[in-house]
Amino acid sequence: MLVPDPTAVRELLTRYAVLRISQAEKHRPQTADELNDVVDTLCAMMGTTGIREAIVKADALPAAARGTAADGRAVA
């Protein structure tokens, strides 16, 4: 199974958060388009069809890269 680069995923998550905040402050079509692109990219990278599941998987990615479960237990 291919594992996405944790740094690239973290950058996309940051961009997603910034765009969501921007849209909450003032709706702009250009920002909405960019947000949709980021959502699509995150979902594709994480192998999901929805952003919530993509975020959950992305949050677990650094722990998996270190060989630990999200709760800190070692993974074989």
N, C-alpha and C positions, 0 to 999 in steps of 0.2 A: 504494500500500500504506500502510495506517495504521501509524504507529510509536507505541508506548506511551510515555508520559511517563517518562523515565529516573528522575526522582525518585520517582515512585510505585512503579516496579519495584524500585528500591533499597530503599525502605521495606518492601516485601513480602519481599524477600530477607532483610532483617534480621530481620523478624518470623518468617520461616520458620526461620532459624538459632536464634533464641531459643526457639521452640517445640520444635524438635528436641532441643536441650540439655535443656530442661525435661522432656521425655518420657523422655530417657535417664536422668535423675536419679530420676524417679518418675512412673510412668504414671498419668495422670488422664484419665478419659473426656472431661471438658470441654476439656482441652488437646488431646486427640486430635481432637475435633470441630473445634476452631479450626484446628489444623494441616491437616486435610483441606480446610477452606475456603480457607486460604491457598494450598495446593497447587493446588486447582481454579482459583483466581483467577489465579495465576501462569501456569498452563498456558494458560488462555484468553487472557490478555494477550499471551503470546508465541506463540500459535498452535501449541501442541504438545499432545501427549497424555500426555507423561510429564515428571515433575519434573526429571530429569537434563537432558533436552534444553532445557527451559525455563530452567534455570540457565545452561547454556552460551550460549543466545541472549541472556539477560539480561546476562550478563557482557560480551558483545560490543556491547551497546546504547550505552554511553557513547562508545566508539570510533567507532561509526557516526554518532552525533550530531555528533562533532567532524569527520567527514569523513576518518577514518583507519581503516585495517584494524586488527585486533586486534594485529598485529605491528608497528604504527607506520607502515606505508606509507600514503601518500596514496591516497584513493579518489576516482575520477573522478565 
